[in-house]
Structure formats: C-alpha cells, structure tokens
C-alpha cells in the first residue's frame, strides 16, 4: 500500500513539474530562450541545444512549417508547386535549391525537408570542419542529384527515396580558395575531414551512406531526410 502511495505521489509530482514547464514555455512573457522552448519552431541561426534535432524533425515533417523556416533563413530556395509524375515518383513539398549559408549549389529540385537538413549540415558541420582542417570555408557543395525517378541500385522493385526527392547525393566541395575536394579522388588523402563531416551529417539526416558503406557509394554521400538512423 505504501509503495502504491509513493508511486502515486511521484506521478503527481512529475505531472506537476511538467505542467509548470509547459506553462512557462507557452507564457507570452516567458524568460525561456527560443532555442530551449519546445513550442517555438526551428530558426537556423539559433544556438544548437538538445532540442534542435527534435525541432528539425518537426519542421521537416510539416510542409508549411518547413517553408516558413526556409523563408526565414539564408537558404536560397524557390518554392514550387508539387511535381506529380506517378504513384511512385514526384515531389510533394518541392523547392528549387541553389544555396545554403555560405555554400552555393548547382540549382536542383528537391524536397523542402532535404533543403532544410542540408542547410543545418552546412552551418553546423561542413563550415566548422573545413575551417578546422583547411583554415578556410566551403564555397560550393557539389552534388549528383536529388530527384530521380528510379529504383534503388541493385534492386528491381524497391524505389529509391530519390524518386520522391527525399535524398541528395553529395559528391564533393569547393573551398573558398578554389581548391576542389572530391570523395572519389580525395577520400583517402583527406579521410579525417570526410569522416568528420560524415559523422556530422548523421546528426541532421535520418540516413547517411558513404564510401565506407559499399562500392556504390564510393564517390558520394547519400543523405536521406527519412530513414532509421543508419550512419555508415
């Protein structure tokens, strides 16, 4: 009986604390910083906290919110109407992406979620790593594609997430000085840099595959907005 009473009291305490925290978060004059407030949407220039990944997932999964976050950021994207090709192929929340943060890209059509995750990776992973390893930033992100209506390579039936533009294949980078870095040519030579940015991609994408995964990915990082947390 005492044990049940103790559990009940502990439950009431937890619920009370949770209610107080929620009221603190939603109060119009809350002192809680935006980056620590779970009721506030993601802003790319907010400091990273343990809530950031959660906010990113929420924004990536909400079409309207994703567009609002992109519009309020330094992502260079044009919002487009959905692309409807077939039951298996198309882009629901379609954008034309040409840059994120300090990095340009050859314009491509992709999903808003991929654009958002790429921007977080550029800001929190790519630029800091480039400064640490090379003493300069990244000016361009090179890629193979995002949207491609096809099955997974090596599979005859299962469609790739490229078929809905929920993935992007990044093949290399151009530094501010003009120096090019390619996964195919420079993986072994610049392994520490590539491994660092691969690991940081795993923080912002749901699936990250690279040269360590298999021969099909020897020349690029395959980055997905959906998946089960595979990081290889």
N, C-alpha and C positions, 0 to 999 in steps of 0.2 A: 504493500500500500504506500509506504514511504517512497519507494522507488518510483511508483507511478506519479505521485505528487511532485517529486523532484523533476521528472521529465516534463510534466505539465507546466511547472514554473519556468523551466528553462525554455520551453517552447514559447511561452508568453513573453519572456524577456527578449528572445530573438525577434519575435514578431514586432515587439515594441520598438526595438532598435531599428529594424528595417523600415517601419512606418516613419520614424523620426528622420531617417536618412532620406527617404523618399520626399517627405515634406520639405526638407532642406533643399533637395535638388529642384523641386518644382516651384519653390517660393520665388516671386518676381524679384526680390531683393537678396537672393541667395549669395553668400560670400564664396560659394564653391566655384573654383575656376572652371571655365568652359571645358577644358580638356579632361577634367575629372568628373564632369557631370554627365551621367548616362542618358539624360533626357535631351541633351544638346547634340545635334548632328555633327558629323565629322567636318573639320576645317583642316586643310592640308598644312597650313602654317602653324597649327597648334603644336606645342611640345608633345612628344610621344609619352604616353602613360600606358599602364596595363589595360586601359580601356580602349586604346587606339585601334587595336586589331578587331575588337568587337564592333566599334563604330564603323570601321571599314567594311566589315561583313554586312552590316545592316544597310549601309549606303549602296554597296554593290548589288544587294538583293532587292532594292527598291528603285524602280525605274525613275520615278520623279525625283527622289532624293539624290540619286546618282547624278542626274543632270544639274541639280541645284549645286551640288558640291563642285562639279566640274566648272560650272559657270562662275563660281566664286573663287576660282583658283587660277594658277598660272598654267593650266593645261590648255594647249592650243587645239581646240576641237570645235567642229561644226556639227550641230545636232541635225540628224537626217531622219526622214520617215523610215519606218521599218522596211526591211527587204524581205519579201515573201517569194521564195523560189519553189519550195516543195514542203512536204510534211517533215522532211529531214534536214532541209537546208534553208538558211535565211538568217537575218539578224534582227532581233526584236528591238532592242534599245540601241539603235545604230548611231555611230558618230564617225566623222572623218577626222582622224588624228594626225597632226603634223608636228607636235612637240609637247614636251612636258618639262617644267622647270627650266634648267639651263640647257637642255638637250633637244635638238631638232630630230625629226624622223622624216624619212620619205613618206609622204601622205599615204595613209591606208585607212580602209574602212574596218571598223572593229566594234565590239560592244562597249557600252559606257563603262561596264564593270572592269574590263581589261584596261581601258584607258586610265581609270582611277587607280587600279592596282599598280600599273606601270609607273604612274606619277609618284606614288608612295615609295616604290623601289628606287626610282631615280633620285628622289630627295634624301631618303634615309639610308640607302645602301650604295648606289653607284657613285654619287659625287664624293661622299666621305672616303670611300675605298680608293678612288682614283687619286685623291689628294694625299692619302697616306702612302700609296705605292709609287706614285709618279710625280707628286708635287704639283699637279695641275688637275683641272676638272675635265669632265666629259662634255664635248660639244655636240656629238651626234650618236644616236643609237641606231645601229644597222639591223635590219630585220629581213626575213624571207617573206613573211606574210602573216596575216591573221585569218581572214575569211577564206575558206577554200572548201567547196562542197565535195568532200571525199571521205572515204572510209579510212580507218586507222591503217597506216602502212603495215603490211604483213597480214591484214585481216580482210576478208572479202565481204563481211556483213556489218560489222560494228562501225558506226560512223565516228569520225574524229570530232572533237569539240571545235576544230577549225570550221566545221560545217555550219556552226552557229556563231562563229567569231568569239567563242569563249576561250580562245587561246591565241598566243602570239609566239612566233619563233624569232628569237634574237640571236643574230649571228656574230655581232662584234660591236666595236665602238671606235669613235674618232675623238682623240683628246684635243684640248684647246690648241695645242701646238701644231696640230695636223697629223700627228702620229696615229696610225691605224692599228687596232688590236682585233684580231680575228680568232675565234675559238678554234677554227680548223688549223691555222698556221701557228698560233701562239700559245695554245693550251699548255704545253709542257714548259715553255720558256717563262710564262707568267702565271704559273699554276697557283701561287699564293693569292694573287689578285682574283683570278677566276673562281677559286674556291670560296673566297670571302663573299663575292657578290652572288654566287650561287646560294650560299647559306642565307644571305640577307633576302634573296628572292623568296626563299621558303617562308619567311615571316609575312610576306604580303600577298603571295599567291597560294592557292589551295593545292596546286601540284607544280613541282619544278623538276624537270628532267634535263640532264646534260650529258656530256661525253662519258661520265662515269656510269651512266645508265646502260647504254648499249651503242652499237656501231651506228645505228640510225640517227643518233643524236650527237655524233662526233663533231659536228660543225655548228651546233646551235644549242641555246637553252630553249626548251619548250615550256612555256609558262601558261598555266590554266587558271581561270577565275573560279572554276569548280573542281571538286575532287575530294580526296580523302587524306590529304596531308602528305602525299608522297614527296620525298625530298632526296633526289639522287643525281 
